[in-house]
Amino acid sequence: MDVRAQIAAVFHLDKCIGCHTCSIACKNIWTDRKGLEYAWWNNVETRPGTGYPTLWEDQEKYKGGWELKGNELKLKLGGKLSRLMNIFYNPYLPTIDDYYEPWTYRYQDLFNAPESDVQPTARPISMITGEPVDVEAGPNWDDDLGGSPVYARNDPNLKDLTEEEKRKLFEFERVVFFYVPRICNHCLNPGCVAACPAGAIYKRAEDGIVLISQEKCRAWRMCISGCPYKKVYFNWNTGKSEKCILCYPRIETGQAPACFHSCVGRIRYLGVVLYDADRIVEAAKNPDHKLVDAQREVILNPFDEEVIKTAKANGIHDSVIEYAQRSPVYKFVKEWKVAFPLHPEYRTMPMVFYVPPLLPVMAFRRGEIYDLAKDFFSTPESVRIPIRYLANLFTAGNEEHIVYALRKILALRLYKRMQKAKDVPEEEVKRMMDMVGLTPEVAEEMYRLMSLPTFHDRFVIPPSHRELSVEQTEDVYTRKASTGFGFRKPPERGM
């Protein structure tokens, strides 16, 4: 058993209001520089939809993530030889049209326009070429277009739905959508790290954050193809790849990342979990329907004496173990089992988990009122979006996990409604709670963390103890003197 610590996150999709505050906070801090105008380390997608970049989930086109060949785990991008042959021409890269051509406006047109009876307008111009452009796409171009035949119908996650399910999903009365915020997942088995020929991408041992060395990067861009979530971006100005760094300078000082801190809906939770690095490869080799359970098994119980002993032997500080015991991520993922990774079938074992939305249910008109389905999950018609769609998104097609999570969240809501509104029969609530093994004590704990969490309940950030990792390779005091200054010479494009 090789116990390590990993910073992980949970996004509660029932609470996301699609305000994009997280995206703007990240953009203003990290990607407002020349060369990254099109890059959004954090973005919020409307689902059903095609996402950003367009159809990023189509791995037959982009070759991202891993695949199981026999009993071996292989990059879909290919082995070292095939990557070497394509090193100067990678056919699996998204183009600027798959993202969007970033634009601004020629505001001088407003100030310098001659006197006229017509209101002057500022023409859009490309932020890359400076030439006038016709705006045809954007990072959230299909925002709120859940029923659009142009965008939503092209969602790859609809592939397993029957024609009847698709027809009902897009009926006007049943149109529904929800939001999926996305950042780099800082995976346990990252495809970007494995694909990089220069070894520029690495995973920090102390907290699992995946970073790119701007000094080592040679712009081969295999990392962009290797990441199935397309969360690595090429800076065309510096000739380097860049990605979400989980705001590690903030985490090292005990602050939440910018997108987490600014979240209006308070959907984001951050904590540290302990995992067994020896189990990663075997877990990733499981069949698709077992991948969620296998990833949960990799995450260890921080209260287990053997785990604590091995963690200490590996150099994990007592305070990190203590914070792992208080981690909200551990509760959501391991204890309550209501949060799931995004597309586990890519086998990268992402460390950002999602609580699926308890979507509005179908109502049946009875006289002048609408009445809900009696048994919430009795038929496919009782929910406005098929369970199979959510399963394709979060559990590699395993519908049992999704049904269990939504039933558990529904049982919690009925329990609190019985307490507050007193309009739900106690027998019905007990039946629902027994079905998912939910006790009143656990229900109260879930309610507190989901509905009434304080800032410190949502963000349980352990001390980074950077001195422990630094002292293994260099003098701590020499390093301390230069902390915060970064490169004295900024990265430049290679010849």
Helices and strands as residue ranges (DSSP letters): E 3-12, G 13-15, H 21-30, E 43-47, H 59-62, E 66-69, E 72-75, H 80-85, E 103-105, H 108-112, E 124-126, G 152-154, G 156-158, H 163-169, G 172-174, E 178-182, H 191-195, E 201-203, E 210-212, H 222-226, E 232-235, E 240-243, H 248-251, H 258-261, E 268-276, G 277-279, H 280-284, G 288-290, H 291-298, H 305-313, H 318-325, H 328-330, I 331-335, E 340-341, G 344-346, E 352-355, E 363-366, E 369-372, G 380-382, H 387-394, H 399-420, H 426-435, H 440-451, H 455-458, H 466-470, H 476-482
